Amino acid sequence: MAIGTFQRYRFEELEVWSIGMKIVRETYRITHRFPKNETYALSDQLKRVATSIVLNVAEGSGQPTKKGFLVYIQRAKSSALECVACTKIAVQEEFLKKEDVIELEKLLKEEYFKLIALAKSMSS
């Protein structure tokens, strides 16, 4: 490997990781709109859970068995659902407007169902 180049890891080739990275970007973009008093509450939780999706996919890809990887895919799926719940709370409490979260909700839906499909393909 030449100096200055980076090795690609297996998880970087997974579509669920790529979508997860878009979720992280979108989450950080919209959380800037939260009130300052939410900085260490829901805003922080939303960022943590969004990053948890990609971190679980990456960590799981290093497991020696499919069964081990599947545990992390299930965790990523749970994180995606938690992200959905945080987004709904943010809209309900008027930290964000419904139109602010349209793209994030679309990405989360796509990610959730792709994680389900990946888990099913790994189980068979």
C-alpha positions in Angstrom: 0.0 0.0 0.0 1.4 3.4 -1.0 1.9 6.1 1.5 -1.0 8.5 1.6 -3.6 5.9 0.4 -6.1 4.3 2.6 -7.2 0.7 2.7 -10.9 0.1 2.2 -12.5 -2.0 4.9 -15.2 -4.5 4.2 -17.9 -2.5 6.0 -17.3 0.5 3.6 -18.6 -1.7 0.8 -21.9 -2.3 2.5 -24.9 -0.2 1.4 -26.2 0.0 5.0 -22.9 1.7 6.0 -23.2 4.2 3.2 -26.8 5.0 4.0 -25.8 5.2 7.7 -23.2 7.8 6.9 -25.8 9.9 5.1 -28.0 9.6 8.3 -25.1 10.9 10.4 -24.5 13.8 8.1 -28.2 14.7 8.0 -28.5 14.3 11.8 -25.7 16.7 12.4 -27.1 19.1 9.9 -30.6 19.3 11.6 -29.5 19.2 15.2 -27.9 22.7 14.8 -31.5 23.9 14.8 -32.3 22.6 18.3 -32.6 25.1 21.2 -29.4 25.5 23.2 -31.0 24.0 26.3 -31.3 20.7 24.3 -27.6 20.5 23.5 -26.9 17.8 26.1 -30.3 16.2 25.9 -32.3 15.1 22.8 -29.9 16.7 20.3 -27.0 14.7 21.8 -29.0 11.5 22.0 -30.0 11.9 18.3 -26.4 12.3 17.3 -25.2 9.3 19.4 -27.9 7.0 18.1 -27.3 8.0 14.4 -23.6 7.3 14.8 -24.4 4.1 16.6 -25.9 2.8 13.3 -22.6 3.0 11.4 -20.5 2.1 14.3 -22.4 -1.2 14.8 -22.1 -2.0 11.1 -18.4 -1.4 11.2 -17.8 -3.3 14.4 -20.0 -6.2 13.3 -18.1 -6.6 10.1 -15.0 -7.5 12.1 -16.8 -10.5 13.8 -15.4 -13.9 12.9 -18.8 -15.4 12.2 -22.0 -14.5 10.4 -23.9 -15.0 13.7 -21.6 -12.5 15.4 -22.1 -10.0 12.6 -25.8 -10.5 12.8 -25.9 -9.4 16.5 -24.4 -6.0 15.4 -26.8 -5.7 12.5 -29.7 -6.1 14.9 -28.2 -3.4 17.1 -27.9 -1.1 14.1 -31.5 -1.8 13.3 -32.5 -0.9 16.9 -30.4 2.3 16.7 -32.3 3.3 13.5 -35.6 2.8 15.3 -34.4 4.9 18.2 -33.3 7.6 15.8 -36.8 7.6 14.3 -38.3 8.0 17.8 -35.9 10.9 18.6 -36.9 12.6 15.4 -40.6 12.3 16.2 -40.0 13.7 19.7 -38.1 16.7 18.2 -41.0 17.5 15.9 -43.5 17.0 18.6 -41.7 19.3 21.0 -41.2 21.8 18.1 -37.4 21.7 18.2 -37.7 20.9 14.5 -40.4 21.4 11.9 -41.8 18.4 10.0 -40.1 19.6 6.8 -36.7 19.7 8.5 -36.8 15.9 9.0 -38.2 14.7 5.7 -34.8 13.7 4.3 -33.7 12.1 7.6 -37.0 10.1 7.9 -36.5 8.9 4.3 -33.0 7.7 5.0 -34.0 6.0 8.2 -36.8 4.1 6.5 -34.5 3.0 3.8 -31.8 2.0 6.3 -34.2 0.1 8.5 -35.5 -2.1 5.7 -32.1 -2.7 4.2 -30.8 -3.8 7.6 -33.8 -6.2 7.8 -32.9 -7.6 4.4 -29.3 -7.9 5.3 -30.1 -9.8 8.5 -32.4 -12.1 6.5 -29.8 -12.8 3.9 -27.3 -13.6 6.6 -29.7 -15.9 8.4 -30.4 -18.2 5.4 
